[in-house]
Amino acid sequence: MSDATLIDSLLDVIEHDILPKTVEGVSHGNKLFGAAILRKNDRSLVLAETNNEIENPLWHGEIHALKRFYEMPREKRPDTKDCIFLATHEPCSLCLSAITWTGFDNFYYLFSHEDSRDSFAIPHDLKILKEVFTLDPGGYNAENAYWKSYSIRRLVRDLPEPERAQLEARIARISARYDTLSAEYQDSKMDNDIPLN
């Protein structure tokens, strides 16, 4: 599959599998982060999940997806090396560690840490990286012995036309939906007891 085809598949999963779960999650007071696991060979969905911090502050979108993944019967659960890990937002330090510990050799994300801080008013990822690990934005090793990470937006910028324009327009539509969810979360976040809301 071409890069454009892969990106289109990842955006399909965000739009049709993660986003509906996130709409429901935000309506209960959760943040708007979600994740999915796909098979590498045919890009088919294994599962999609969203943030569930109302139940447990550790259930970030990625962690909740991994929890559900390991609740699957072993015979139905593909090996992590045979999977693509997709996050709607660049994983925080907790989620980066979980992706590493579970053996995924890759992850893709749509929104950056800076987007989480600036567009969604959720600055914790960058604050924790700076305060705990003394890392500036982008300071973690995006390609290392464990995995390689991919910014979907950067991949799109490297595509030729007309694929680039088509995918950028699609990302803009998805982003607008996340902007609406962000406003809903911000309006209600003081009503929940998530430690870092």
Residue frames as a rotation matrix with the C-alpha (Angstrom) as fourth column:
MET 1
0.574 0.819 0.000 0.00
0.819 -0.574 0.000 0.00
0.000 0.000 -1.000 0.00
SER 2
-0.106 -0.575 0.811 1.18
0.463 -0.750 -0.472 3.51
0.880 0.326 0.346 -0.73
ASP 3
-0.899 -0.246 -0.363 1.75
0.436 -0.407 -0.803 5.96
0.049 -0.880 0.473 2.11
ALA 4
-0.723 0.681 0.112 -1.41
-0.647 -0.725 0.235 7.80
0.241 0.097 0.966 1.05
THR 5
0.033 0.751 -0.660 -3.40
-0.256 0.644 0.721 4.59
0.966 0.145 0.213 1.24
LEU 6
-0.384 -0.244 -0.891 -2.02
0.741 0.495 -0.455 3.75
0.552 -0.834 -0.009 4.68
ILE 7
-0.998 -0.003 -0.069 -2.76
0.042 -0.817 -0.576 7.25
-0.055 -0.577 0.815 5.97
ASP 8
-0.416 0.906 -0.079 -6.27
-0.701 -0.264 0.663 7.09
0.579 0.331 0.745 4.55
SER 9
0.028 0.380 -0.925 -6.79
0.275 0.886 0.372 3.77
0.961 -0.265 -0.080 6.38
LEU 10
-0.687 -0.348 -0.638 -5.54
0.697 -0.065 -0.714 5.29
0.207 -0.935 0.287 9.65
LEU 11
-0.915 0.395 0.079 -7.84
-0.402 -0.908 -0.122 8.28
0.024 -0.143 0.989 9.25
ASP 12
-0.159 0.869 -0.469 -10.74
-0.338 0.398 0.853 5.89
0.928 0.294 0.230 8.55
VAL 13
-0.168 0.040 -0.985 -10.09
0.727 0.680 -0.097 4.22
0.666 -0.732 -0.143 11.91
ILE 14
-0.944 -0.165 -0.285 -9.87
0.317 -0.692 -0.649 7.54
-0.090 -0.703 0.706 13.73
GLU 15
-0.760 0.650 -0.019 -13.05
-0.616 -0.710 0.342 8.85
0.208 0.271 0.940 12.11
HIS 16
0.012 0.867 -0.498 -15.21
-0.621 0.397 0.676 5.74
0.784 0.301 0.543 12.16
ASP 17
0.231 0.031 -0.972 -13.93
0.442 0.887 0.134 3.66
0.867 -0.461 0.191 15.09
ILE 18
-0.614 -0.534 -0.581 -12.17
0.757 -0.190 -0.625 5.86
0.223 -0.824 0.521 17.65
LEU 19
-0.902 0.180 0.392 -14.14
-0.176 -0.983 0.046 9.08
0.393 -0.027 0.919 17.30
PRO 20
0.091 0.994 -0.054 -17.59
-0.263 0.076 0.962 7.59
0.960 -0.073 0.269 18.05
LYS 21
0.264 -0.074 -0.962 -16.19
0.802 0.571 0.176 6.03
0.536 -0.818 0.209 21.25
THR 22
-0.757 -0.631 -0.168 -14.56
0.630 -0.638 -0.442 9.35
0.172 -0.441 0.881 22.14
VAL 23
-0.482 0.689 0.541 -17.82
-0.312 -0.712 0.629 11.26
0.819 0.134 0.558 21.67
GLU 24
0.538 0.690 -0.483 -19.40
0.158 0.481 0.862 8.90
0.828 -0.540 0.150 24.20
GLY 25
0.001 -0.639 -0.769 -16.41
0.942 0.259 -0.214 9.11
0.336 -0.724 0.603 26.54
VAL 26
-0.873 -0.326 0.362 -16.31
0.244 -0.936 -0.256 12.90
0.422 -0.135 0.896 26.55
SER 27
-0.047 0.942 0.331 -20.03
-0.279 -0.331 0.902 12.98
0.959 -0.050 0.279 27.31
HIS 28
0.714 0.246 -0.655 -19.14
0.470 0.525 0.710 11.19
0.519 -0.815 0.259 30.59
GLY 29
0.946 -0.322 0.030 -16.29
-0.264 -0.717 0.645 13.60
-0.186 -0.618 -0.763 31.41
ASN 30
0.431 -0.828 0.358 -13.28
0.618 0.560 0.552 11.81
-0.657 -0.017 0.754 29.90
LYS 31
-0.143 -0.594 -0.792 -10.55
-0.397 -0.698 0.596 13.46
-0.907 0.399 -0.135 27.86
LEU 32
0.710 0.552 -0.437 -10.59
-0.542 0.033 -0.839 13.19
-0.449 0.833 0.323 24.07
PHE 33
-0.313 -0.901 -0.299 -7.62
-0.933 0.234 0.272 10.87
-0.175 0.365 -0.915 23.55
GLY 34
0.740 0.578 0.344 -8.12
-0.485 0.813 -0.321 7.55
-0.465 0.070 0.882 21.79
ALA 35
-0.427 -0.896 -0.122 -6.18
-0.795 0.308 0.523 4.69
-0.431 0.320 -0.844 20.23
ALA 36
0.790 0.608 -0.076 -6.54
-0.569 0.682 -0.459 1.66
-0.227 0.406 0.885 18.01
ILE 37
-0.335 -0.825 0.455 -4.61
-0.415 0.563 0.715 -1.43
-0.846 0.051 -0.530 17.02
LEU 38
0.670 0.481 -0.565 -4.61
-0.701 0.161 -0.694 -2.64
-0.243 0.862 0.446 13.40
ARG 39
0.538 -0.491 0.686 -3.07
0.422 0.861 0.285 -5.62
-0.730 0.137 0.670 11.65
LYS 40
-0.219 -0.724 -0.654 -0.09
-0.362 -0.562 0.744 -4.67
-0.906 0.399 -0.139 9.48
ASN 41
-0.769 -0.257 0.586 -0.83
0.328 0.628 0.706 -7.16
-0.549 0.735 -0.399 6.73
ASP 42
-0.436 0.671 0.600 -4.30
0.829 0.039 0.558 -5.91
0.351 0.741 -0.573 5.74
ARG 43
-0.894 -0.009 0.447 -4.84
-0.118 -0.960 -0.254 -2.80
0.432 -0.280 0.858 7.92
SER 44
0.055 0.961 -0.271 -7.90
0.235 0.251 0.939 -4.44
0.970 -0.116 -0.212 9.50
LEU 45
-0.020 0.038 0.999 -8.99
-0.782 -0.624 0.008 -3.21
0.623 -0.781 0.042 12.89
VAL 46
-0.612 -0.165 -0.773 -8.20
0.355 0.816 -0.456 -5.33
0.707 -0.553 -0.441 15.93
LEU 47
0.184 0.720 -0.669 -9.80
0.983 -0.120 0.141 -2.88
0.021 -0.684 -0.730 18.36
ALA 48
-0.351 -0.209 0.913 -10.37
0.210 -0.968 -0.141 0.79
0.913 0.142 0.383 19.07
GLU 49
0.126 0.360 -0.924 -10.72
0.986 0.059 0.158 2.50
0.111 -0.931 -0.348 22.43
THR 50
0.232 -0.018 0.972 -10.86
0.092 -0.995 -0.041 5.87
0.968 0.099 -0.229 24.07
ASN 51
-0.738 -0.539 0.406 -9.85
-0.258 -0.330 -0.908 7.54
0.623 -0.775 0.104 27.29
ASN 52
0.343 0.835 -0.431 -11.60
0.246 0.363 0.899 6.19
0.906 -0.415 -0.081 30.40
GLU 53
-0.677 -0.721 0.150 -10.00
0.105 -0.296 -0.949 8.26
0.729 -0.627 0.276 33.16
ILE 54
0.006 0.754 0.657 -13.33
-0.838 -0.354 0.414 8.59
0.545 -0.553 0.630 34.96
GLU 55
0.870 0.267 -0.414 -12.99
-0.078 0.904 0.419 4.89
0.486 -0.333 0.808 35.85
ASN 56
0.587 -0.778 -0.225 -9.22
0.672 0.313 0.671 5.02
-0.451 -0.545 0.707 36.47
PRO 57
0.740 -0.275 -0.614 -6.81
-0.357 -0.934 -0.012 7.93
-0.570 0.228 -0.789 35.88
LEU 58
-0.363 -0.904 0.227 -4.38
-0.274 0.336 0.901 5.49
-0.891 0.264 -0.369 34.25
TRP 59
0.002 0.435 0.901 -6.85
0.714 0.630 -0.305 4.56
-0.701 0.643 -0.309 31.50
HIS 60
-0.313 -0.205 -0.928 -5.50
-0.513 -0.785 0.347 6.98
-0.799 0.584 0.140 28.91
GLY 61
0.575 0.615 -0.539 -6.72
-0.774 0.197 -0.601 6.17
-0.264 0.764 0.589 25.40
GLU 62
0.007 -0.673 -0.740 -3.62
-0.741 0.493 -0.456 4.15
0.671 0.552 -0.495 24.61
ILE 63
-0.848 -0.348 0.399 -3.53
-0.530 0.543 -0.651 2.36
0.010 -0.764 -0.645 27.96
HIS 64
-0.047 0.919 0.391 -7.23
-0.624 0.279 -0.730 1.54
-0.780 -0.278 0.561 27.76
ALA 65
0.570 0.174 -0.803 -6.70
-0.798 0.352 -0.490 0.11
0.197 0.920 0.339 24.26
LEU 66
-0.428 -0.810 -0.400 -3.81
-0.606 0.586 -0.538 -2.02
0.670 0.012 -0.742 25.55
LYS 67
-0.644 0.296 0.705 -5.90
-0.601 0.374 -0.706 -3.18
-0.473 -0.879 -0.063 28.50
ARG 68
0.444 0.895 -0.030 -8.67
-0.673 0.311 -0.671 -4.31
-0.591 0.318 0.741 26.13
PHE 69
0.270 -0.442 -0.855 -6.11
-0.824 0.354 -0.443 -5.86
0.499 0.824 -0.268 23.78
TYR 70
-0.747 -0.654 -0.124 -4.73
-0.475 0.654 -0.588 -8.08
0.465 -0.381 -0.799 26.53
GLU 71
-0.358 0.724 0.590 -8.24
-0.608 0.299 -0.735 -9.01
-0.709 -0.622 0.333 27.65
MET 72
0.370 0.436 -0.820 -8.74
-0.917 0.315 -0.247 -10.65
0.151 0.843 0.516 24.26
PRO 73
0.846 -0.106 0.522 -8.33
-0.049 0.961 0.274 -14.45
-0.530 -0.257 0.808 24.18
ARG 74
-0.055 -0.994 -0.099 -4.73
-0.300 -0.079 0.951 -15.24
-0.952 0.082 -0.294 23.26
GLU 75
-0.387 -0.103 0.916 -5.76
0.658 0.666 0.352 -17.18
-0.646 0.739 -0.190 20.16
LYS 76
0.551 0.652 0.521 -7.58
0.834 -0.416 -0.362 -14.11
-0.019 0.634 -0.773 18.79
ARG 77
0.831 -0.292 -0.473 -4.91
-0.086 -0.908 0.409 -11.58
-0.549 -0.300 -0.780 19.73
PRO 78
0.805 -0.577 0.133 -2.24
0.286 0.182 -0.941 -10.96
0.519 0.796 0.312 17.08
ASP 79
0.116 -0.867 -0.485 1.39
0.981 0.023 0.193 -10.50
-0.156 -0.499 0.853 18.03
THR 80
0.611 0.131 -0.780 2.24
0.237 -0.971 0.023 -6.85
-0.755 -0.199 -0.625 18.64
LYS 81
-0.479 -0.855 -0.198 5.05
-0.026 -0.211 0.977 -7.07
-0.877 0.474 0.079 16.05
ASP 82
-0.700 0.309 0.644 2.33
0.713 0.352 0.607 -7.79
-0.039 0.884 -0.466 13.47
CYS 83
0.350 0.922 -0.165 0.33
0.930 -0.363 -0.054 -4.70
-0.110 -0.134 -0.985 14.43
ILE 84
-0.465 -0.294 0.835 0.16
0.366 -0.923 -0.120 -0.98
0.806 0.250 0.537 13.89
PHE 85
-0.208 0.385 -0.899 -0.49
0.934 -0.194 -0.299 1.11
-0.290 -0.902 -0.319 16.98
LEU 86
-0.351 0.216 0.911 -2.51
0.503 -0.777 0.378 4.25
0.789 0.591 0.164 16.26
ALA 87
-0.351 0.226 -0.909 -3.02
0.840 -0.353 -0.412 7.11
-0.414 -0.908 -0.066 18.72
THR 88
0.625 0.603 0.496 -5.16
0.749 -0.643 -0.161 10.14
0.222 0.472 -0.853 18.07
HIS 89
0.885 -0.351 0.307 -2.69
-0.411 -0.897 0.161 12.26
0.219 -0.268 -0.938 20.07
GLU 90
0.029 -0.967 -0.255 1.05
-0.346 0.230 -0.910 11.89
0.938 0.114 -0.327 20.49
PRO 91
0.545 0.285 -0.789 1.46
0.479 0.666 0.572 9.52
0.688 -0.689 0.226 23.44
CYS 92
0.694 -0.269 0.668 2.44
-0.647 -0.639 0.416 10.89
0.315 -0.721 -0.618 26.84
SER 93
-0.349 -0.930 0.118 5.30
-0.878 0.280 -0.389 9.41
0.329 -0.240 -0.913 28.86
LEU 94
-0.188 0.381 0.905 2.99
-0.598 0.687 -0.413 6.81
-0.779 -0.619 0.099 30.47
CYS 95
0.784 0.614 0.095 1.70
-0.272 0.477 -0.836 5.68
-0.558 0.629 0.540 27.10
LEU 96
0.398 -0.747 -0.532 5.14
-0.811 -0.016 -0.585 5.74
0.429 0.664 -0.612 25.45
SER 97
-0.555 -0.616 0.560 6.32
-0.818 0.526 -0.232 3.34
-0.151 -0.587 -0.796 28.15
ALA 98
0.099 0.683 0.724 3.29
-0.386 0.697 -0.604 1.09
-0.917 -0.220 0.332 27.78
ILE 99
0.861 0.160 -0.482 3.72
-0.505 0.167 -0.847 0.87
-0.055 0.973 0.225 24.00
THR 100
-0.058 -0.974 -0.218 7.35
-0.884 0.151 -0.442 -0.07
0.464 0.167 -0.870 24.61
TRP 101
-0.553 -0.175 0.815 6.64
-0.708 0.615 -0.348 -2.65
-0.440 -0.769 -0.464 27.31
THR 102
0.361 0.784 0.505 3.98
-0.316 0.613 -0.725 -4.37
-0.877 0.102 0.469 25.19
GLY 103
-0.261 -0.672 0.693 6.36
0.343 0.606 0.717 -4.85
-0.902 0.425 0.072 22.25
PHE 104
0.837 0.495 0.233 4.90
0.408 -0.281 -0.869 -2.67
-0.364 0.822 -0.437 19.50
ASP 105
-0.191 -0.967 0.171 7.61
0.854 -0.078 0.515 -1.63
-0.485 0.245 0.840 17.04
ASN 106
-0.776 -0.001 0.631 5.71
0.427 -0.736 0.525 1.42
0.464 0.677 0.571 15.80
PHE 107
-0.093 0.903 -0.420 3.05
0.805 -0.181 -0.566 3.98
-0.586 -0.391 -0.709 16.50
TYR 108
-0.597 0.081 0.798 1.29
0.577 -0.648 0.497 6.65
0.557 0.758 0.340 14.46
TYR 109
-0.253 0.552 -0.795 -0.42
0.770 -0.382 -0.511 9.74
-0.585 -0.742 -0.328 15.83
LEU 110
0.244 0.470 0.848 -2.48
0.882 -0.471 0.006 12.62
0.402 0.747 -0.529 14.43
PHE 111
0.827 0.130 0.547 -2.18
-0.051 -0.952 0.302 15.44
0.560 -0.277 -0.781 16.97
SER 112
-0.144 -0.982 -0.123 1.16
0.263 0.082 -0.961 16.44
0.954 -0.170 0.247 18.54
HIS 113
-0.229 -0.063 -0.971 1.98
0.973 0.005 -0.229 17.20
0.019 -0.998 0.060 22.16
GLU 114
-0.964 -0.159 -0.215 1.90
0.164 -0.987 -0.002 20.88
-0.212 -0.037 0.977 21.19
ASP 115
-0.525 0.851 0.033 -1.59
-0.163 -0.139 0.977 20.40
0.836 0.507 0.212 19.73
SER 116
0.029 0.526 -0.850 -2.70
0.797 0.501 0.337 18.85
0.603 -0.687 -0.404 23.02
ARG 117
-0.480 -0.298 -0.825 -1.35
0.793 -0.550 -0.262 21.87
-0.376 -0.780 0.500 24.88
ASP 118
-0.937 -0.072 -0.342 -2.32
-0.029 -0.959 0.281 24.65
-0.349 0.273 0.896 22.47
SER 119
-0.679 0.703 -0.211 -5.44
-0.390 -0.101 0.915 23.47
0.622 0.704 0.343 20.65
PHE 120
0.082 0.739 -0.669 -6.97
0.239 0.637 0.733 21.27
0.967 -0.220 -0.124 23.34
ALA 121
0.173 -0.058 0.983 -5.77
-0.730 -0.677 0.089 23.07
0.661 -0.733 -0.160 26.51
ILE 122
0.998 0.007 0.059 -4.33
-0.043 0.771 0.635 19.86
-0.041 -0.636 0.770 27.96
PRO 123
0.531 -0.847 0.017 -0.66
-0.691 -0.444 -0.570 20.69
0.490 0.291 -0.822 28.71
HIS 124
0.735 -0.182 0.654 0.17
-0.536 0.434 0.724 17.76
-0.415 -0.882 0.221 30.99
ASP 125
0.875 -0.424 0.235 2.14
0.484 0.778 -0.400 15.69
-0.013 0.464 0.886 28.46
LEU 126
0.345 -0.776 0.528 4.70
0.254 -0.464 -0.849 18.43
0.903 0.427 0.037 27.86
LYS 127
0.450 -0.150 0.881 4.78
-0.773 -0.560 0.299 19.49
0.448 -0.815 -0.367 31.52
ILE 128
0.878 -0.110 0.466 5.49
-0.211 0.785 0.583 15.94
-0.430 -0.610 0.666 32.70
LEU 129
0.703 -0.664 0.257 8.17
0.640 0.432 -0.636 15.41
0.311 0.611 0.728 30.05
LYS 130
0.220 -0.619 0.754 9.84
-0.103 -0.784 -0.613 18.66
0.970 0.057 -0.236 31.18
GLU 131
0.413 0.014 0.911 9.38
-0.853 -0.345 0.392 18.36
0.319 -0.939 -0.130 34.96
VAL 132
0.817 -0.029 0.576 10.06
-0.299 0.833 0.465 14.64
-0.494 -0.552 0.672 35.39
PHE 133
0.606 -0.545 0.579 12.39
0.704 0.707 -0.071 13.85
-0.370 0.451 0.812 32.50
THR 134
0.082 -0.527 -0.846 13.82
0.012 -0.848 0.530 17.35
-0.997 -0.054 -0.063 31.74
LEU 135
-0.535 -0.187 0.824 12.88
0.770 0.295 0.567 16.93
-0.349 0.937 -0.014 28.07
ASP 136
-0.626 0.326 -0.708 11.88
-0.426 -0.904 -0.039 19.84
-0.653 0.278 0.705 25.87
PRO 137
0.500 0.865 -0.030 9.02
-0.464 0.238 -0.853 19.37
-0.731 0.441 0.520 23.36
GLY 138
0.857 -0.121 -0.500 10.00
-0.416 0.408 -0.812 16.66
0.302 0.905 0.300 20.91
GLY 139
0.108 -0.932 0.347 12.90
-0.989 -0.137 -0.060 15.66
0.103 -0.337 -0.936 23.17
TYR 140
0.314 -0.021 0.949 12.15
-0.347 0.928 0.135 11.96
-0.884 -0.371 0.284 23.36
ASN 141
-0.717 -0.683 -0.142 13.79
-0.431 0.274 0.860 9.67
-0.548 0.678 -0.490 20.82
ALA 142
0.194 0.930 -0.312 11.14
-0.823 -0.019 -0.568 9.21
-0.534 0.366 0.762 18.11
GLU 143
0.727 -0.073 -0.683 13.09
-0.385 0.780 -0.493 6.36
0.569 0.621 0.539 16.53
ASN 144
0.018 -0.685 0.728 14.91
-0.994 0.067 0.087 3.98
-0.108 -0.725 -0.680 18.85
ALA 145
-0.867 -0.471 -0.165 15.75
-0.485 0.873 0.058 0.31
0.116 0.130 -0.985 19.46
TYR 146
-0.680 0.665 0.309 12.14
0.176 0.558 -0.811 -0.42
-0.712 -0.497 -0.496 20.46
TRP 147
0.249 0.870 0.426 9.94
0.813 0.051 -0.580 1.47
-0.526 0.491 -0.694 18.01
LYS 148
-0.903 -0.341 0.261 9.63
0.429 -0.743 0.513 4.15
0.019 0.575 0.818 15.37
SER 149
-0.108 0.888 -0.447 6.96
0.546 -0.323 -0.773 6.83
-0.831 -0.328 -0.450 15.66
TYR 150
-0.724 -0.028 0.689 5.20
0.667 -0.285 0.689 8.62
0.177 0.958 0.226 12.82
SER 151
-0.501 0.580 -0.642 3.35
-0.052 -0.761 -0.647 11.92
-0.864 -0.290 0.412 12.79
ILE 152
0.039 0.602 0.798 0.49
0.861 0.384 -0.332 11.48
-0.506 0.700 -0.503 10.34
ARG 153
0.865 0.310 -0.394 0.55
0.130 -0.897 -0.421 15.22
-0.485 0.313 -0.817 9.57
ARG 154
0.029 -0.928 -0.370 4.26
-0.598 -0.313 0.738 15.10
-0.801 0.200 -0.564 8.72
LEU 155
-0.536 -0.176 0.825 3.72
0.391 0.815 0.428 12.07
-0.748 0.552 -0.368 6.50
VAL 156
0.488 0.800 0.350 0.94
0.743 -0.170 -0.647 13.92
-0.458 0.576 -0.677 4.68
ARG 157
0.663 -0.265 -0.700 3.15
-0.303 -0.950 0.072 16.98
-0.684 0.164 -0.710 4.13
ASP 158
-0.398 -0.917 0.011 5.64
-0.428 0.196 0.882 14.76
-0.811 0.346 -0.471 2.28
LEU 159
-0.072 0.453 0.889 3.06
0.627 0.714 -0.313 13.39
-0.776 0.535 -0.335 -0.16
PRO 160
-0.965 -0.189 0.179 2.67
0.254 -0.523 0.814 14.65
-0.060 0.831 0.553 -3.73
GLU 161
-0.346 0.883 -0.319 -0.46
-0.671 -0.470 -0.573 16.40
-0.656 0.016 0.755 -4.92
PRO 162
-0.166 0.738 0.654 -3.34
-0.453 -0.646 0.615 15.67
0.876 -0.194 0.441 -5.19
GLU 163
0.110 0.216 -0.970 -3.07
0.589 0.772 0.238 13.17
0.801 -0.598 -0.042 -2.32
ARG 164
-0.786 -0.492 -0.375 -1.61
0.587 -0.403 -0.702 15.78
0.194 -0.772 0.606 0.03
ALA 165
-0.811 0.512 0.283 -4.45
-0.493 -0.858 0.142 18.27
0.316 -0.024 0.949 -0.47
GLN 166
0.071 0.883 -0.465 -7.12
-0.280 0.465 0.840 15.56
0.957 0.070 0.280 -0.15
LEU 167
0.029 -0.114 -0.993 -5.68
0.763 0.644 -0.052 14.19
0.646 -0.756 0.105 3.09
GLU 168
-0.934 -0.349 -0.075 -5.06
0.322 -0.734 -0.598 17.64
0.154 -0.582 0.798 4.55
ALA 169
-0.472 0.846 0.247 -8.73
-0.636 -0.521 0.569 18.49
0.610 0.111 0.784 3.90
ARG 170
0.290 0.565 -0.772 -9.77
0.134 0.775 0.617 15.26
0.947 -0.283 0.149 5.59
ILE 171
-0.432 -0.531 -0.729 -7.55
0.818 0.110 -0.565 15.98
0.380 -0.840 0.386 8.59
ALA 172
-0.932 0.127 0.340 -9.06
-0.196 -0.965 -0.177 19.46
0.306 -0.231 0.924 8.83
ARG 173
0.010 0.997 -0.082 -12.58
-0.509 0.075 0.858 17.93
0.861 0.033 0.508 8.99
ILE 174
0.264 0.012 -0.964 -11.51
0.607 0.775 0.176 15.45
0.749 -0.632 0.197 11.67
SER 175
-0.755 -0.624 -0.200 -9.73
0.566 -0.468 -0.679 18.22
0.330 -0.626 0.707 13.59
ALA 176
-0.586 0.620 0.522 -12.92
-0.508 -0.783 0.359 20.30
0.631 -0.055 0.774 13.61
ARG 177
0.442 0.746 -0.498 -14.75
-0.059 0.578 0.814 17.41
0.895 -0.331 0.300 15.27
TYR 178
-0.034 -0.546 -0.837 -12.03
0.886 0.371 -0.278 17.17
0.463 -0.751 0.471 17.90
ASP 179
-0.864 -0.218 0.453 -12.24
0.064 -0.941 -0.332 20.94
0.499 -0.258 0.828 18.47
THR 180
0.024 0.963 0.269 -15.93
-0.553 -0.211 0.806 20.52
0.833 -0.168 0.527 19.30
LEU 181
0.558 0.128 -0.820 -15.15
0.430 0.800 0.418 17.64
0.710 -0.586 0.392 21.67
SER 182
-0.516 -0.823 -0.236 -12.39
0.693 -0.240 -0.680 19.67
0.503 -0.514 0.694 23.30
ALA 183
-0.632 0.355 0.689 -14.80
-0.418 -0.905 0.082 22.52
0.652 -0.236 0.721 24.02
GLU 184
0.487 0.849 -0.206 -17.27
-0.319 0.393 0.862 20.04
0.813 -0.354 0.463 25.54
TYR 185
0.252 -0.479 -0.841 -14.55
0.762 0.634 -0.132 18.51
0.596 -0.607 0.525 27.72
GLN 186
-0.759 -0.612 0.222 -13.25
0.378 -0.692 -0.615 21.91
0.531 -0.383 0.756 28.85
ASP 187
-0.264 0.757 0.597 -16.78
-0.562 -0.624 0.543 23.02
0.784 -0.192 0.591 29.79
SER 188
0.721 0.684 -0.114 -17.34
-0.362 0.511 0.780 19.97
0.591 -0.521 0.616 31.99
LYS 189
0.022 -0.803 -0.596 -13.90
0.165 0.591 -0.790 19.03
0.986 -0.081 0.145 33.32
MET 190
-0.675 -0.274 0.685 -14.37
-0.555 -0.424 -0.716 20.67
0.487 -0.863 0.134 36.72
ASP 191
0.333 0.893 0.304 -17.30
-0.924 0.245 0.293 18.29
0.188 -0.378 0.907 37.33
ASN 192
0.764 -0.099 -0.638 -15.05
0.043 0.994 -0.103 15.21
0.644 0.051 0.763 37.44
ASP 193
0.834 -0.469 0.291 -12.29
-0.395 -0.139 0.908 14.08
-0.386 -0.872 -0.301 39.76
ILE 194
0.733 -0.667 0.137 -9.57
0.563 0.481 -0.672 13.24
0.382 0.570 0.728 37.24
PRO 195
0.391 -0.599 -0.699 -6.34
0.719 -0.274 0.638 14.31
-0.574 -0.752 0.324 39.03
LEU 196
-0.669 -0.630 -0.394 -4.83
0.196 -0.662 0.724 16.12
-0.717 0.407 0.566 36.02
ASN 197
0.239 0.831 0.503 -7.88
0.834 0.090 -0.544 17.51
-0.497 0.550 -0.671 34.27
